[in-house]
Amino acid sequence: MNEEIIVSGRANYLIDPHLHIWHWPIPLYLFLGGLAAGILFFASLYYIMGKEKIYPVIVRKAAFITPFLLVLGLLALFYDLNHKLYFWRLYTTIKLQSPMSWGAWVLLVITPASIIWSALHIKDLFPKFEWPYKWLVELEAFFAKYKLVLAWIIMIYAVILGIYTGILFSAFNARPLWNTSILGPLFLASGLSAGAAAIVMMSNNHAERLHMTKIDLIILGIELFLITHMFMGFLASTEVQIDAAKLFLGGPYTMVFWVFVVILGIIVPAVLDIMELRGYHIPALIPGALVLFGSLMLRFIFAYAGQASRWLY
């Protein structure tokens, strides 16, 4: 008979607690919120810069889809709630240390602001449109008078919303993959890139499309830098962070991350953008769709991989 000394049972599969509570509605919500934040940021920024007439799609037309994106994201978030009838309790208090509290209040501001911004430009899409009631005409005139203030509010809250989509993950210190300050800037850059790509796809003005293509190319480079810096930080950190990085460096998420996010979502669109800027005719749908796909996959992969990472030491 062989004598065995058992000092720990942690080697047993699934003996440590796993987090499997965030499924597809959460990354979908984060993607839609990031995309809306990117579009609204550029719309408000270019209005503040006084370039509304030069870039009408950026400032006026592209923002029309943002209320729908935000509402769909909120519906996905509402669907994920276990106690749906008590969602209103998020607005009975403000907790500065809680990213979810920040997100709830930011969405409470930016969603109606996006609707107001779209309403101010509704005649750009529907020239014959007329408000049915006098009080709506007066309300439109009021917001048109303070449009610059509204633009500043939207731009600030768009940046907060874009960063918040990453901070929501990074606040979970118990998950090594999420426990990095890079996620906030990375998700913001991803949202801005997706917003720029969406604007390029919607614009039929060649100069406007080339301008946003240059911006998107720069942001894609920033994304790639942040991803590289994130993994360098993980590999130079503790054993649990190294194990978290290995999920993407030979682990189960290696193929989907490097193919769908890095290659198809960043490198290929960047190459196509460079070709477009050098005079080659590249259909805007191709790089734009790839950027949106990569942005979506980034959130899905990090949502599921983060729940698989854990502390063992």
Residue pairs with C-beta under 8 A, 6 or more apart in sequence:
9 15
10 16
10 312
16 310
16 311
16 312
17 310
18 307
18 308
18 310
19 174
19 175
19 306
19 307
20 307
21 307
22 80
22 303
22 307
23 80
24 300
25 76
25 77
25 79
25 80
26 76
26 77
26 80
26 303
27 296
27 299
27 300
27 302
27 303
28 73
28 76
28 296
28 299
29 73
29 74
29 76
29 77
29 80
30 73
30 165
30 168
30 187
30 299
30 303
31 73
31 194
31 295
31 296
31 299
31 300
32 69
32 70
32 72
32 73
32 76
33 69
33 70
33 73
33 107
33 161
33 162
33 164
33 165
33 191
34 161
34 162
34 165
34 187
34 188
34 190
34 191
34 194
34 295
34 299
35 69
35 191
35 194
35 195
35 198
35 292
35 295
36 65
36 66
36 69
36 70
36 73
36 110
36 114
36 158
36 161
36 195
37 110
37 158
37 159
37 161
37 162
37 165
37 188
37 191
37 192
37 195
38 158
38 162
38 191
38 192
38 193
38 194
38 195
38 196
38 198
39 62
39 63
39 65
39 66
39 69
39 195
39 198
39 199
40 63
40 66
40 110
40 114
40 117
40 154
40 155
40 158
40 195
41 154
41 155
41 158
41 159
41 162
41 192
41 195
42 58
42 62
42 192
42 195
42 196
42 199
42 212
42 215
43 58
43 59
43 60
43 62
43 63
43 117
43 151
43 154
44 117
44 151
44 152
44 154
44 155
44 158
45 155
46 52
46 55
46 58
46 59
47 59
47 147
47 148
47 151
48 148
48 151
48 152
48 155
51 58
51 59
52 59
52 60
54 208
55 205
55 208
55 211
56 124
56 205
56 208
57 199
57 202
57 203
57 204
57 205
57 208
58 199
58 203
58 208
58 212
59 121
60 121
60 124
61 121
61 124
61 125
61 202
62 195
62 198
62 199
62 202
62 203
63 114
63 117
63 118
63 121
64 118
64 121
64 125
65 198
66 114
66 117
66 118
67 111
67 114
67 115
67 118
70 107
70 110
70 111
70 114
71 111
74 107
74 111
78 84
78 87
81 87
90 100
90 101
90 104
91 104
91 105
91 108
93 101
94 101
94 105
95 101
96 102
98 171
99 164
99 167
99 168
99 171
100 168
102 160
102 164
102 167
103 161
103 164
103 168
106 157
106 160
106 161
106 164
107 161
109 153
109 157
110 154
110 157
110 158
110 161
113 150
113 153
113 154
113 157
114 154
116 143
116 150
117 150
117 154
119 140
119 143
120 140
120 143
120 144
120 147
122 129
123 129
131 137
131 140
143 150
159 188
161 191
162 187
162 188
162 191
162 192
163 184
163 185
163 187
163 188
164 184
165 187
165 188
165 191
165 299
166 183
166 184
166 185
166 186
166 187
166 188
167 183
167 184
169 175
169 178
169 183
169 302
169 303
169 306
170 178
170 179
170 180
170 181
170 183
170 184
171 178
172 178
172 179
172 306
173 179
174 310
174 311
175 306
175 307
175 309
175 310
176 240
176 241
176 243
176 244
176 309
176 310
176 311
177 244
177 245
177 247
177 302
177 305
177 306
177 308
177 309
178 302
178 306
178 309
179 241
180 230
180 233
180 234
182 226
182 229
182 230
182 233
183 230
183 302
185 226
186 223
186 226
186 227
186 230
186 298
187 298
187 299
189 219
189 222
189 223
189 226
190 223
190 294
190 295
190 298
190 299
191 295
192 219
193 216
193 219
193 220
193 223
193 291
193 295
194 291
194 292
194 295
196 212
196 215
196 216
196 219
196 291
197 216
197 269
197 287
197 288
197 291
197 292
198 288
198 292
199 208
199 212
200 209
200 212
200 213
200 216
200 284
200 287
200 288
201 284
201 285
201 288
201 289
203 209
203 212
203 284
209 284
210 276
210 277
213 273
213 276
213 277
213 287
214 273
214 277
216 269
216 273
216 287
216 291
217 270
217 273
217 274
217 277
220 266
220 269
220 270
220 273
220 291
221 270
223 266
224 262
224 266
224 267
224 270
227 261
227 262
231 245
231 248
231 249
233 241
234 241
234 242
234 244
234 245
235 241
235 242
235 245
238 313
239 312
239 313
240 309
240 310
240 311
240 312
240 313
243 309
243 312
244 309
247 253
247 254
247 305
247 308
247 309
248 254
248 257
248 258
248 305
252 308
253 301
253 304
253 305
256 297
256 301
257 297
257 301
257 305
260 293
260 294
260 297
260 301
261 294
261 297
261 298
261 301
262 294
264 290
264 293
264 294
265 290
265 291
265 293
265 294
265 295
265 297
265 298
266 291
266 294
268 287
268 290
269 287
269 288
269 290
269 291
269 294
272 282
272 286
272 287
272 290
273 282
273 287
275 282
276 282
276 287
